[in-house]
Each structure stands twice: as structure tokens, then as C-alpha cells.
């Protein structure tokens, strides 16, 4: 845990690398150990502080609103967790939910990433066996004086009082779901630190990366208390998988860790659909290692184990199934796996038959050609069968230039829009300014982790630029790069004091050092060259130095492999050194060695370290910028902490007033409507209707069926009579959001536009963006808007002259502040309701199966027959007529 500068090499000669110490060794040695122990204690204290800061900064919502689930999607995730806890994993994976997407229903078990729910229920079951008790933490009492000092000096995230006992015991599923984001926020920060350490080998770099990741808004935005969303768990899985992967390819002997990488990847697959990013990151990095000439038996085993274990686990998850072997977006890592087996076979033949370099190159070329031909034949045979799945719309959207997808439903979601500089400044901020410096530091230690860091940075910046929500994947790499720069500075400050206390410094490797020659058919010639070089020491100093340089084994190398990229790099490097004076490199090494061993220079470095620390603490701009940035992170954490179903309003006396209209409105539904009541609302609220009110919804945020959502959008934006003709067959109540802040009228143009994409008679093909449905500049509604059911329901008795026909829709409840309104549908068709509820009218995929899809009642067949199948730009494999909206977007892009 002591300071470990990035560029330090362990000396080979015990007599070299030591400075002329001020103190005798018998005194310096114990002082050095005390100094190291002090460093360890300081680092451990900051690690605890950073882990707690990551936890504390995410608790604002819990402290303000209590254990309340946030927003929309988390309510579905929580409801699924409750179902898993009550019914077990088998029934969970065979759960067909008829309370959502009425009357069709939704197969939950085969469409959900269950990782979050499995973690929540696993913790729930574990805590059930833990008696309620208080656990004593012995390391807390010594930290209390330090905590009081930190509080007096304005440090944030210091618990007051600092308790030495914590309460543990059983918790409800709801409370666990609320607390999982803060818990996993801390673990993600720690794994980010481990990732930074693996790239830099600096403990201080890992420590600083942990601290940055703990508070960076890009991480906070999806992991505040109560936001039980996929990314809250997935971020930990991402950085843990990346760390284990880099650890498995650190050196050839680390390959068994590939098994742990595969297991961590399975956790990632279960947690979030973003597992495709992790899979392709590792696949591309494995390909880069080949291009860099760093392929060896260790890398081969590590990647093979990761891919086999990870893929086997992934296909066990119902929502994924056989996609890793069929999906185009996952085909790259599969091809890398095949290529790795070919390279490993060629290596085995090289060793077995003692092939010469040229024979080895020819073998690899022939095997590569044969493999490519075989793969092409397989692809040609499988493609007509439909074996290969198409790229999903959102995945393909990450690689196209346009900001509109051609799908009005996807285009209506703000987080699917491209990121802009303001988002990067807000969610990454100050650490982003030091990313380049961290990368420059790593250039001088180009291990396998360095190339991974560069790859991660490029891919994260590209994808986040296409979709703003993906700024969250920039959080780890920005934290790592900035942490490496900060750690480098700390290492440089600490190093001279360790040297003064007798630590061995850098020792230049002798220019005549040699290692074992290539284990191939060139072995004899290599040995002969070695013998000749001994007899011709005076011939050419430059040549001998070049030969010595080319055969030094690095940490990640297993042998001097012939006939590949590494041999080519060695040749280019030898030619490069040819243009330098014979002793220039040796002089540079000698200067580096003297900087660690010459007492005056070490004393000067120590003096500079002291001056640097004084400057940073008293005069640097960072003295004010760092607290500002931390305060900014805290404000972001508080800003995203509103649960949506309630929010806080600051009163004149400084206290908070909680506006909980939405939550209480849903609770009113639960307490005042029949259990089989069906509630129609825009799809945004579907998860809250089923999660809070425990009532059947028509659609929700899964958005898997565009035509069904378009039917809902058309119905709500039609005139009252036309809407009632459809609603009476589907719903008992209609719910709308009002109040003018986030009400349904603001988003209603999207509803009309989505409806028109499937029902061209709604606004007409001549108006694909439904401009006739909206408001004029003076906020006066257009005629189509004014006649619509949605406008009538939101503004009923709120605006003069606006009333809904209560013979069709009876107003039954408006919340205290008018933010949520509920209407009872009159003249509901009981015939249609009973027809839908009859299991005989569901279509099962097999007799006695749990997978039985509901149908629309016969009374709606005329309406359903008007629907036009929707085909969007990205679904290039899907046949169907493009909507007027899609054609308009294509025209705007210049594709027509």
C-alpha cells in the first residue's frame, strides 16, 4: 500500500540504487517502515472516507422523502422484485403479466434483465437470517478526532455523530430496493479504483480514482437512493468486469482470472442490456492485443475462459437466450474467439514442429485464409434461414449521423437525444480537464491496461455523443484518467522521502542484458548469433545495444515470439534506435538512476515536494476549485433525488414542503377502485399504476409494441366521442397529469405524432409531425387540440368553457394541488371486459403453456384493422410500409 511510482523498476543489484543516506541503515530502516505504515493508515482512512462519501451523497432522497421508489421504470423493477421474493425464480421466469399492456399482456420473465431483482431478493433472504443487532466497529473511535477536525474545516460527507455501532437486521424488499443504489455506488467507486490501479500500478492513483468516482455526477445521475434502476447495479458490474479482465491479461500467469471475468460478465448481462458494450470492449481489446503483438498462451486462455464462461451464463438468462451466437452486435467477440483458437493452434504447431519464422508465418496465413473461407460458407448457409438477428434500433442509432431515428416514439424520449457540451460540463466537470494528463502519464508505461484505457475513452466519448444517457459510461474512465494524474503527482511528492530513508531507487538495466531466444526453429541461429556477439564485443556498440533492447521481455510477454506483429515492432524499434548516438539511451538511463541515488538531487526533490504541497494548500486555484466542484456534485445529487411521484418545495422559513399529489393519487386508485379496475393513461405512468396503485395499465415504459402505444396515443388525442368508443372496451378509469408543470398537454403533440405513425387518418400523411395538434404562439389550443379528450380531461373546470361530457367520463378525483386527475369511464362494455378475461380467448404458444398472449375484443377489430404496421429506419431487416413521419425524417437527412 506504500507509494508506488508508475515508472519505478526493481533493482537487480542490491548494491545499486541506494543513496548515501543521512542516517545509518539501522536507524533508517525502522523509520522507513514507520513512514510506510503511516502512508497505509492515511490511504486506508481516505478509502473509507471515499466509500462513505459515495454512499452519503446518494442519500438525500431517503433523508428527504423516506424509502420511496423513484420515477417510472424503478417502480416496475421494484414490483418485479416483490414478485420474485413471493414466488421464487422459476415462477418469475414464467410470469406472464396481464396487469400491464392490457389486453395483450407482457411476458415478464423473458423480457426483463433480472440482475437487480436477484440482488435485492438475495440480500432480502440473507438479512432474514441475521438477527436484529448492533455491530461494533473498532476502527471508528480513533477516527472521531479526525472527523471533528474535518467538520470544522468544512469537509462534506462526514457523519455526525460518528457512531461506532451500526444497526443490521432484516429489511423489507422496498427498503432494500431503495438502498441498493447507494450501496452499489460505493462498490462501483472501489472497483473503479482497482481498475485505475491495474492500469497505473499506483495505489495513490487507485485511491484518487475511487474518490472521483464516488462523487462524479455521471455516476450519481443513475444511482441515488430510491432510483432502483438497471444502471445502479450495472455500473459496479461494468468496472468489476473490466478490472478482472485487465488483471487476467496482466501477465501470462494470470490467465485463471479469466474465469472470474466470465462470472462477473454474467452478473453484468443479468443487470443491464448495456452488457453488449462490455462484451465488445473486451473483444476489441483482445483484438488490439493481437495487433500489438501481445498474443500469448496466457491471453488466449484468459479470453477463451471469459468468453466460454460468460457466454454460457448469458444464454441461461431468458431475455438474452441465444443472442450471443446470433446477434450481429455480438458477432465481433465471437469471431475474435474463433480467431484466438486459430492463433493458439498455430503456436502449438510452431512449438511442436519447431517451425522456422517463415514457415510459422506461412502457416498462420494459410490457417487464416481457411478460417475466413469456412466462416463465409457458414454465413452464406445460415443467412437465408434467418439465423442472424438484426441490429436493434437503438444500437444502430449509435453509429448513424442523424439525431432523429424515424420513430416518433424513440424521438420523444429526451435521454435518447445526443449529448451536448453542457451535459459533459455538468456531469463530468473538472476531472475531465485532467484526462489528457492522465493519459500522457500512462504513455511511459504502455501495459495492456493502457491500450484498454485509450479504447474505453474513445468508445465512451463516441457513444455518449450519440445518446445523452450514456454519459454515465464516461464516469469510470474519466475518474480513472484523472485519478492516475493525481496519483502520479502524489507519488512524485512522496518518493524522495522514501529514498532518503533508504528505499532502493531506479536501477538502469545493463545494456548487455540478454534473455532466452525465440522458442522456434530460429533457436539455433539465435544461439549462434549470441556466441558470435561474445567474440565481437568491439565491433559495433550500437548493434549490440539494439540487439539487447529487442530481446528484453516485458511483464505481459511470455516469450520472444517470431513472425508476428511483435517481431515487426522490434525491427522498427531497432531501426529507430539506429539514428541515435550509441550512448544516448544509456545516458538517459544513467541520469534517471542518479536522480534516485545522488543525495543532492534527492534532497532537492524533497524540497520541491514540500514547496509543491505548500503551494497547493495555500496558493493554487484548486484550493477553491475542488470545494466548488464537490459542492456542484452534491447539488447534482440533490437535484436528481426527486422521486417524481413527490417533490420538495422550499418555503420562506427554509423548511421543505413535500408535494405528494402523484403518490397520493395512485394510492387513491388503490383504495377506491375495484381490484380488477383497468386504468388508461399515457405510457409514462404505466409502471406507477401497476407498482403503486396495483391496478391494470394499458401500456408502460417497456415500449415493446409500437402499434399498441400508437393506438393509445390516437385514442387520447381524438375527440371525446371517438375516444370513448374505443376506451369503453379497454378501461374503467382514465388518469391524466395536470397542473401545468409536467402535465400531459406539454407532451401531447408526441402522443398525436405517434398515433399518426400507425393511423394515418389521424393527422394525415400530409402532416406527419401533427402540427395541427398543439398550441399557437399565444398558448391558444388548435381546433384539433381543443376537441381532444386529453385537453378536456386536463382542463376540465379549470378553464372557462372547458368541460368534458360527464355522461362519458365522470370526474371522480383531483389531488390536493390539481396535479393528477382521475375520471371514471361510463357505459363500460362488460361484454368486452369478460371476453378479454376469459383464458380461452388467449393465444398460447403450446397447449398448457404459461406463454399466452391476450387479444383485443371483437368490438375493436374495426379500429385495429386500420392500423398500419410500423417500420422505422433502423429496422432495415423488417418489411413493412414506412410511415409519413419516417419518410419525412429520411427526406430531411437527404436519403430520399
Secondary structure, DSSP 8 states (H G I E B T S, - for coil): -----TT----SSTTSS----SS-HHHHHHHHHHHHHHHHHHHHHHHHHHHHHHHHTT-HHHHHH-S---SSHHHHHHHHHHHHHHHHHHHHHT-EESSSSTTT-EESTTT--THHHHHHHHHHHHHHTS-SEEEE-TTTGGGHHHHHHHHHTT-SS--SS--SEEEE----HHHHHHHHHHHHHHHHHHHHHHHHHHHH--HHHHHHHHHHHHH-HHHHTT-STT---HHHHHHHHHHHHHHHHHHHTSSGGGTTHHHHHHHHHHHHHHH-TTHHHHHHHHHHHHHHHHHTT---HHHHHHHHHHHHHHHHHHTTSTTTTTHHHHBGGGHHHHHHHHHHHHHHHHHHHHHHHT--HHHHHHHHHHHHHHHHHHHHHHHHHHHTTT-SB---HHHHHTSSS-S--S-HHHHT-GGGS---HHHHHHHTGGGGGGHHHHHHHHHTT--HHHHHHHHHHHHHHHHHHH-GGGGGGHHHHHHHHHHHHHHHHHHHHHHHHHHHTT--------TT------SSTTHHHHHHHHHHHHHTTTT-HHHHHHHHHHT---TT-SS---SSHHHHHHHHHHHHHHTS-TTHHHHHHHHHHHHHH-HHHHHHHHHHHHHHHHHHHHT-THHHHHHHHHHHHHHHHHHT---SS-EEEE-TTS-EEEE-HHHHHHHHHHHHS-TT-EEE--GGGHHHHHHTS--EES--TT---HHHHHHHHHHHTSBHHHHHHHHTTT-SEEEEE-SSSS-HHHHHHHHHHHHHHH-TTSS-GGGTT-TTSSB-TTS-B-HHHHHBHHHHHHHTTTSTT----TTTEEEEEE-TTSSEEEEEESS--HHHHHHHH-GGGSEESSTT-S-EE----GGGHHHHTT----B-TT-TT--S-B-HHHHHHHHHTT--
